[in-house]
Every structure is written in C-alpha cells, then in structure tokens.
C-alpha cells in the first residue's frame, strides 16, 4: 500500500506540473539570459567556473546548474522547453525526496501527508513550471535535512556530507543562508560529540561544493566573498537604523507582509482574495503545534527544525525587507510538515483524515479551475514568442538589426528582451547593440506611439520596424 500511495502522489505531482507545458511555458527575459549564458558557454567549448550574477550584481551563483544544463541543451537542440522539463522533473523528484527523507526522520503518515500537500501546492507547481535554476535547492534541502538529522542523533561520521549539502545550496540560490542559525544551533547542541577534525570535515565539504566559484573569486581578489561577508551586517545595521540605507519603513514593512501573505496563501490556494485567510489559518495551526510541543523543541528533531527554520527565515525576510518570493525557497517544505504533523499527532479519526484528503483534492481542482495552470496575465505565450521571433528573423533577411522591448520589467537590462534575443539567435539572426534597422516589440500596446505605420500585430502584441536612412 505504501508504494501505491507514493506512486499515486508522484503521478499526480507530475501531471500537475507537466499539464500543457508546451502551450503555457513562460519563457521570460530572465530565463532567456540563462539560456544565452548556456549558449555562449557551449560556443566557447568550456564549462564555466561561475554562474550568472544575482540581483546583487557583485555576487554570482555557482556553476552546477549550468554544468547540468549544457549537455541537456546540446542534446535537445537548444530548445528552451528543455529548461521547463528539467524544472518539471526536478519538482516531481522533490515530492519523492520529501517522502523518503521525512519517512526516515518522521514516520510513514507524516511523509505521505506532506508529500501530498507538496504535490498539489500551487506555489510548488508554479515554481517547478517556471523552470529556474533555484528549483534544485529543493533536492539539496532534503540532503541537508537528512544529514542534519544524522548530526542531531550523534552521528558525526557524516558531517562532511552535511557541509557538502549546505555548500551545494549556493550553486542554485543564496536564500538558504537564512538556515545558518539553524545549522549553528545544531552544531552547538552537539558540540560534546564534535572534535576539531569534524569541524574541519564540515568546512571541507562546504568548500568542495563551491570550489569552482572560489577559484574564480580568487582570480578577482576574493571580491565576492568579501562583499558577502560585509553584506549581512550591512543589511542588519540598515534594518535597525544604524546605517542610513535599507532602513525599516511603513512601505517596506507593508511589502514584507504582502510577500509573506502571498507565500503562505499561495502554498494552498491560487485565488488571491483567499490568501490572507489561508495565511491566518496556517499561522493559527503553527501556533497550536508549537503550544503542544514547545517543551520538546530540543528533544524532537522535526519540531526543532520546523520552528527554528520558521523563526530564522522569517527574521531574515524582515531584515532584508520586501524580498522576491523566491527568497522563501528554504521555507517551502515547512508548511507541509506543520500540517502533516498536526494530522498525524492530533487527528486520530481516520474518517476525518480522509475528509481532509478529499477536501484537499477538491481544493486542487478549484485551483486548477481558477488558474488552469496558465501563464501570468502579463506574459506572452511561448508559442507567440516563437512566431514573433520567426517573423523578425525572416523580415530582416540576414541584415543586422537592433531589438527593443516595451512591456513588464522593461526597466531591467536589455529591456528584459533576452528571451527574444535567444529565439532570434535560434532562428539564425541574433540582434546586435546598434544597427540601422531596429525592431521594437510592444507587449504593452498602451505605450505604442501614435501615427506609427510599420506595425505587425500578433494577437495583442505589436512589432514596429524602423530603418534609419
């Protein structure tokens, strides 16, 4: 029965993540930048030592994601949908990883319930379908959780793997740095069993996981490492008003609460008006679980990890102020664990549990109807992006041309048009910085200049050609 339950949940997770992906895939400008980076690495015949820079341009991710993607992109003829399928498979594997690890450190019921919640959670689904590099943090998270539990049980022999798994995080995202207080607390609680060699083995694992980027950084005078070390106290000082930047304000506080409500709300439901209700309900449930178990915080590993992570990550979110929602990545598994533990420990009636499961699946159907797993309203479907790019490439007839884009996020570098740039390269004519011929893609047609004649329409997207004489 156990294998049947896991198989059913896995199939459900895969279907929800893969449904109509070729039609509804969102090939964003940011994702286009990653594919251009991969394309250039392949063209130069090298494996990069470093990934793309983050929103903080002074620091970059490690290269492991690109090492995974380079052979896959080559194998599948540079098709951007390759990234989407990698996200779908990774998101499905995360459900299996959750089951295997939580069953080991918790029990069968907690593993099944939490895996079901993850399988149907709207935010888990949307992140998997979004196909960004940071979905790999989910798989690393369960490695980290498993080896942290080994340390908790007094098994110092695996501490190298704990360091390696913690270091691997930073190949895919830097938000897991918010788990550092949880890690340090665990090391402190088990200090009696740890020797100097154990700390050195932990450090060795963390360094090996980031060796390529450390080699790259050494060539730059360790500027990234120095800036990262300074960045944490800088943000803390700004939050407490000790530094005149990044200070707490009503606006930043409102933005922080807004993204918290979006995260917890979207964990369970897509319908935006219900996010605040879902968030309040979850926080009440978390409060109940803590009230019943606060005496076990340093005895029960799952209780310790859940609430230490919740406090540590939310504190980091408030200190950062109004972060993007992907900063919540290390917190993604926690709501499912809180709900699963509550069902396992405090709901003894089998009929009530089945009622919950049925209600949750009905909620999944509701989410499916509301969102139908379609792209965001302000995004252009991938199929239409290819059509637009194909026409521009054909119209240019091999001539050099410049490309502009007017639409959401066009204030970012390159007008957030790197997706079109990549597709145009795929069609044989990549745009250049300056040329006599230029094409402007108006995804926001309200900004289309009046009196323009050379317009081609693609549904609600306009393309304007301009040629300087």
N, C-alpha and C positions, 0 to 999 in steps of 0.2 A: 504493500500500500504506500510505503514511504516513497519508493521510486516512481510510482504512478502519480502521486501528488506533485513531486518535483518536476516530472516530465510535463504535466498539465500546466503548471505555473510557468515553466520555461517556454513552452509553445505559445502560451498567451502573451508573455512578455515579448517574444519575437514578433508575433503578428501585430501587436500594437505599435511596435517600433518600425516595422517594415511596411506597414499598410500604405499603398500608393506613394511610396517614397520617390519614385521617378517623376511623378507629377508634382509633388508638394515639397520637394527638396528646396531648401533656401540656400542658394549659392551667394553668400554675402561678400561684400568687399573685403572684409577681414579674412574670410576663408580663402578668397582669391589671392590675398597676399601670401598665405601659407603655400598655396599651390605654385605661385610664381617662385617662391623660395625653393621649393622642391624641384621645380623645372630647371632652375638655374644650377642647383647642385648637381643634377643629372647631366646637364650640358657641360659642366666643368669636370665631370668624372670624379667627384670627390664626396666623401662623407663629411658633413660639417662638424666642427667641434662645438658649435653653439647653435641654438635655435633663434627664432625671431625675438626681437625685443618686446617687452611688455608695454603696457600703457605708460609705465615709467621708463622712458627710453634709455636710461642709464643701466638697465639690467635686462638680461635675456634669459630665456628658458634654456635648459639643457637640450641636447640634440636627439634624445632617444626616440621621440615621436617621429622625427624626420628619417631616422635610420629604419624605422618600421615602414614608413610610407614610401620611401624612394623605390624599393623593389616592387611594391604593390602598384604604384603609379605607372612604372615602366611596364609591368605585366599587363595592366589593363589599359594600355594605350593613352595614358594621361587623362582619362575620363574623370571629371570632378566627382561623379557619383561614387567613385571608389572610396572617397572620404566618408560619404554618407553610410556606405555599407560597413566600413570599419567601425563607425560610431554605433550602428545598429548591433553588430556582433559584440562589440565591447559592452554595450548596455545590457545585452542579454546575458553575457558571461558574468556581469556584476550580480545579477539575480542568483545565478548558480553559486558564485563565490560567497555571497551573503549566506545562502543556505548551508554550505559546507562549513564555514567558519563559525557561524552562530550555533549550529548544531553541536560543534565541538566544544565551544566555550559556554553555551547555554543549554538548550535541550531541543528536542525534535519539534515541539509545538511552537516555541518561540522562533525557530528557524523557518518553519512553514509560514506562520502568520506574517513575519517581517518580509519574507520573500514575496508573498502575495501582494503586500502593500507596495513594495518597490516595483513589482511587475506592472501594476496598474496606475501608479502615481503619475499625474500629468507632467510634473516637473522633471521626473526621471526620464519619461518618454521624450519630452521636448529636447532635453539636453542630448540624449542619445541620437535623435534625428538631426540635431544641429551639427553633429559630426566634428566638433572642435577637439583639439588635442587634449584638453583637460578632462575628457571623459575617462582617460586612462587612470586618473587619480583614484577612481572607484576601485579598480583592481588592486592598486598599490595599497589603498586603505585597508583592505581585508588582510593583506600580508602583514601590514603594520599592526593591526589589531591582534592577529594571531600570535605574533612574536612578543607583543607587549604582554599578552596574557601568559605566555611562557615565562617571562621575567617575573610577573606577579606571583606565579606559582613556585618561584625559587629556582628556575632552570636557567642559570646564567650561561649555559653552554651555547645557547642560540643568540647571544647578544650581538654577535657580528651581523646576523640576519636582521635583527631589529634596526641596527644602524643603517644597513643597506636599504631596507624598505623605507625608512624615514628619508634617506637621501634621495631615493628614486622619485619621491613626490615632486622634487624641484625640476625634474625634466618636463613636467606637464603643467604645473601651476605653483605659485608661491603661497596661496592661501593656507595650505596645511601647516605653514609656520605657526599658525594660531593654535596648533596642537602641542607646541613646545612646552607650555606649562604642565600639560597632562603627562608628557614624557618625563620631564624633570621631576615631577612629583612621584612618579612611579620609580624612577631611579633612586630617589631619596628614601622612599619607603622600603626599598630592598637593598639599601646600602650595606647591610650587615653581611650579605652573601657576595657582594661585589668586591673584586680586587682591582688593583691598578691595571692589570692586563685586560680585564673585562672592559673597562672604560676605553682602553686603547683599541680593543677589538671593535667596540661600537663606533669609535671615531674612524677607524679604518674602513668599516662598511659604508659609512656616510660619505667618506672621501672618494672611495671607489665608484660609488653611484654617480658622483659628479666630477669624475676625473677629467673628462674631455673639456668641460666648461672651465675647470680650474686651470688646465693647461692654456686654454685660450686667454683666460683672465690674467695669467702670469705674464703673457706677452704684452698685456696692456697695463702692467704695473699693479695688478690686482685692484683696479679701479671699481669694478662691480662689487667685489667683496667688501671693500672699504665703505662704499656708499650704502650697501645693505646694512652693515653694522651700525652706521650712523642714522639710517632711515628710521629704525624702530624707536629709539629715544626721541628723535625729532618729532615723530607723529604723537608720541605720548606727551611730550612737552607742549606741543601745539594744542592738544585736547584740553590740557589743564591750564592753558593760558600763560604758560611760562615762555612761549615763543610766539612772535606776532604773526604766525601763519597757521592755517588749518585749525583755527580756534572754533570751539563749540558755539553754535548759534541756533536760533529757532528754526532757521531754514535747513541747516544740516541735520538737526535733530528730527525735523519732520521727514526729511528724505530718508534718514536711517530707519525710522519707524515704518515708513512706506515700503522699503525693500524687505524688512522683516516680515511685514504682513503679507507681502507678495510671496515670499519664500514659503512660509508655513501654510498660507492659504492654497497656493498652487501645488503644494505637496499632495493635497487631497481633491481639489476641485478646480476646474478651469473657469467657472463662472465668477468673474471678478467681484460682483456685489456680495458674494458669499465668503470672500477671502477673510474679512475681519471676523466673521462668525467662526470659521474654521480655525483661525489663529487663536481666538479666545478659548474655544473648546479644547484645542491641543494644550494650551498653557495650563488650563484647569486640570487636565488629565496628568500633565507632567508634575504639577504641584501635588496632586493626590499620590502619585507614585513616590515622590520624594518624601512626603509626610509619612508614608508607610514604611519607608526604608532608610531614612536618614541615619539611623543607628548602624546601618550596615555599609556605609559609604566606604570604609576602609577594610571591609571584610568580603564584600561581594564585588567581584571584579566588574561585572556588567553595570551594576549600579554606580560604582565609582567612575567608570569610563563614560557612561551616558551623561552624568551630571557634571563631571569635571570638564568634559568636552563642551557641553551646552554653555556653561559659565565662561570658559576660556574663549570660545569662538565668538559668542555674543559680545563679550567685553572688547575683543579685538575689532568687531564690526562697529561698535560705538566709537572706539578710539579713531578708527580710520575715517568714519563718517560717510554716509550715503554711498556705499560701495556698489559696484555692479553685482548682480545676483550671483555670478559665478564665484564670488568670494565666499559663498556659503558651501562650497564643494565638500570640505571636510565635515560638514554638519548633515549632509544628505541622509546618511543611514540612521541618524539618531531618532527622528520622529517615528520611523517604522519600529525601532526597537522599543521605544516607550509604549507604543500602542500594543505591540506583541507581548511584552512583559506583563502589562496590565491584564490582557485577556488570559494569559497563562496562569497568573498568580491569584487573580481576584474574580474571575468569571468562571465559576465551576459548572454551570449548567451547559450541557452540550447543545441543547436547543438554542440557547442564547448565542453561543458561538456560531452555530450555523446561520442564525438570523443575522449576525454581524457579517458573515461571509457573503450571504445573499445580498444584504444591503450595500456592501462594498462593491460587489459586481454590478448592481443596479446603478450605483454612482459612476462606475466606469462607463456604462452605456450612456448615462447622462452626459458625462464629459466628452464622450465620443460624438454625441449628437451636437453638443454646443460647439466644440472645436473642430470636429470631423478631421482632426489632425492636419489641418490646412496651414499654410504659411501665415506669418503675421500679416495683418492688413496692409502695412506699408511696404511689403516686399513684392518683388516681381517674380513670378514663377520661373523656374529654371528653364522650362521649355520655351518660354517667351524670350528669356535672355539669350538663348542659343539662336533663336530666329532673328533677333535684333543684331547680334554679332555677325551672323552669316550674311545679312543684307549689307552691313557696313563694309565687311571684307570684300564682298562682290562689287559693291559700288565704287570702292577705292581703286579697284583694278590694278593692284600691285603698287600703287603710289604710296608714298609716306604720308601719314596723317596724324594729327593730334586728337586726343579724346578728352572730353569733359563729361561730367555727370551732374545733374541738378536733382536733388531728392534728399531723403532722410540721411543724416550723418555725412552730408557732403562737405562739412567743415573739417573732416579728417583729411589726412594726407592723400593726395591723388584723387580728391573728390569722392573717396570711397568707391572708386570705379575699378579696383583691381580685379574684380570678378570678370568684368567685360574685357579688361586688358588680357587676362589669361585666355578667355574664349577666343578673342581675336588672334592671339598667337596660335591657338589650336587650329584656327581657320586659315593660318598661313600669312597673316599680316598684323604683327603686333604694333600698336601705336607708339609714337615717339613723343618726346617732350615738346618739340616745336616743328611745325610744318605749315606750308601754305594752305593745305586742306585740313579742316577740323570738323569733327562730329560732336555734337552735344546731345546727350541722352537726357530727356526731361521725364524723370519718373514722377516729379511733382509738376504737373502741367499748369498749375496756377501761376508759376513763375515763367511761363513761356512768353517771350517778348511779343508785343503786338506788331502786326504787319509782316511777320516772317512768312516767307513763301515756300522755301525749300524744306518742307516738312513731310516726313513719312510717319504714319500712325500705326502703332501696334497695340490694339485694344486701347488702353488708357495711357500708353507711353508714347511720347513723341521723340523723333530723331531729327535734328536740324543739321544740315550740311552747310558749311561756309567755306568759301575759297577766296583767298586774298589774291589780288591781281598785282 
